[in-house]
């Protein structure tokens, strides 16, 4: 067994201190073909509508 950093008496200290946050109800992401379409729309179509930056 390897060496242990610090005593095991403090194991889980940080997790116990963090405030409990309930899970949020989020709309589910599309799967498969619908997700590929979503990525295409986000990447290709939205960037083509934006004006091109000139430096």
Backbone as CSV, one residue per row, in Angstrom:
resi,resn,N_x,N_y,N_z,CA_x,CA_y,CA_z,C_x,C_y,C_z
1,UNK,0.841,-1.177,0.000,0.000,0.000,0.000,0.883,1.236,0.000
2,UNK,0.489,2.259,-0.737,1.277,3.476,-0.843,1.167,4.350,0.386
3,UNK,1.943,5.406,0.367,1.917,6.352,1.490,0.635,7.187,1.432
4,UNK,0.173,7.615,2.601,-1.043,8.415,2.690,-0.648,9.845,3.015
5,UNK,-1.204,10.805,2.276,-0.917,12.214,2.541,-1.858,12.707,3.628
6,UNK,-1.361,12.969,4.796,-2.195,13.463,5.897,-2.933,12.331,6.583
7,UNK,-3.557,12.666,7.703,-4.252,11.616,8.455,-5.615,11.347,7.835
8,UNK,-6.087,10.133,8.008,-7.380,9.757,7.448,-8.537,10.253,8.305
9,UNK,-8.237,10.889,9.438,-9.300,11.417,10.296,-10.030,12.565,9.601
10,UNK,-9.341,13.252,8.677,-9.953,14.390,7.991,-10.524,14.015,6.622
11,UNK,-10.644,12.735,6.356,-11.132,12.301,5.044,-12.580,12.750,4.848
12,UNK,-12.863,13.362,3.725,-14.213,13.816,3.413,-14.576,15.154,4.017
13,UNK,-13.595,15.890,4.529,-13.853,17.171,5.204,-14.468,18.190,4.242
14,UNK,-13.887,18.332,3.070,-14.341,19.364,2.138,-15.740,19.038,1.622
15,UNK,-15.988,17.771,1.306,-17.305,17.385,0.799,-18.379,17.625,1.849
16,UNK,-18.045,17.388,3.108,-19.014,17.608,4.183,-19.302,19.096,4.371
17,UNK,-18.334,19.964,4.060,-18.502,21.402,4.266,-19.294,22.082,3.153
18,UNK,-19.253,21.523,1.947,-19.898,22.201,0.826,-21.409,22.139,0.977
19,UNK,-22.086,23.257,0.662,-23.540,23.266,0.804,-24.192,22.337,-0.216
20,UNK,-25.256,21.669,0.215,-25.963,20.741,-0.659,-26.804,21.532,-1.647
21,UNK,-26.614,21.266,-2.930,-27.381,21.936,-3.969,-28.227,20.876,-4.659
22,UNK,-29.520,21.104,-4.680,-30.418,20.136,-5.310,-30.205,20.137,-6.820
23,UNK,-30.442,18.984,-7.444,-30.308,18.893,-8.891,-31.422,19.690,-9.550
24,UNK,-31.054,20.394,-10.631,-32.038,21.177,-11.360,-32.686,20.310,-12.436
25,UNK,-33.924,20.602,-12.724,-34.611,19.902,-13.801,-34.288,20.631,-15.098
26,UNK,-33.585,19.958,-15.990,-33.162,20.568,-17.245,-33.843,19.840,-18.402
27,UNK,-34.108,20.544,-19.501,-34.654,19.854,-20.666,-33.605,18.905,-21.238
28,UNK,-34.052,17.714,-21.657,-33.073,16.740,-22.138,-32.556,17.126,-23.513
29,UNK,-31.281,16.845,-23.748,-30.663,17.165,-25.031,-31.106,16.140,-26.069
30,UNK,-31.196,16.571,-27.330,-31.538,15.609,-28.377,-30.425,14.585,-28.548
31,UNK,-30.796,13.392,-29.003,-29.833,12.315,-29.170,-29.674,11.965,-30.654
32,UNK,-28.542,11.392,-30.981,-28.322,10.832,-32.311,-28.358,11.851,-33.433
33,UNK,-29.210,11.583,-34.429,-29.309,12.442,-35.606,-29.727,13.852,-35.231
34,UNK,-30.647,13.969,-34.288,-31.138,15.285,-33.882,-30.028,16.101,-33.223
35,UNK,-29.143,15.432,-32.492,-28.040,16.143,-31.843,-27.022,16.613,-32.873
36,UNK,-26.771,15.793,-33.892,-25.855,16.201,-34.962,-26.412,17.432,-35.685
37,UNK,-27.712,17.461,-35.896,-28.356,18.610,-36.526,-28.225,19.853,-35.650
38,UNK,-28.395,19.666,-34.345,-28.252,20.761,-33.383,-26.842,21.341,-33.436
39,UNK,-25.825,20.459,-33.475,-24.435,20.918,-33.535,-24.147,21.654,-34.841
40,UNK,-24.695,21.135,-35.947,-24.507,21.778,-37.250,-25.107,23.178,-37.238
41,UNK,-26.327,23.281,-36.732,-26.994,24.582,-36.683,-26.224,25.560,-35.817
42,UNK,-25.701,25.079,-34.710,-24.975,25.959,-33.798,-23.653,26.408,-34.411
43,UNK,-22.954,25.491,-35.071,-21.615,25.796,-35.573,-21.640,26.507,-36.926
44,UNK,-22.342,25.954,-37.880,-22.289,26.450,-39.253,-23.234,27.626,-39.485
45,UNK,-24.498,27.427,-39.176,-25.485,28.446,-39.528,-25.322,29.719,-38.720
46,UNK,-25.052,29.600,-37.422,-24.942,30.800,-36.600,-23.692,31.600,-36.936
47,UNK,-22.599,30.911,-37.279,-21.370,31.641,-37.612,-21.486,32.312,-38.978
48,UNK,-22.294,31.735,-39.869,-22.428,32.348,-41.192,-23.293,33.610,-41.135
49,UNK,-24.145,33.723,-40.123,-24.998,34.907,-39.998,-24.261,36.083,-39.371
50,UNK,-23.226,35.783,-38.578,-22.477,36.853,-37.913,-21.603,37.593,-38.922
51,UNK,-21.437,38.899,-38.755,-20.506,39.613,-39.633,-19.068,39.182,-39.338
52,UNK,-18.266,39.080,-40.380,-16.880,38.637,-40.210,-16.056,39.734,-39.541
53,UNK,-15.188,39.323,-38.623,-14.335,40.295,-37.931,-13.160,40.671,-38.824
54,UNK,-12.830,41.930,-38.851,-11.653,42.380,-39.592,-10.686,43.010,-38.621
55,UNK,-9.426,42.680,-38.796,-8.400,43.207,-37.890,-7.559,44.238,-38.574
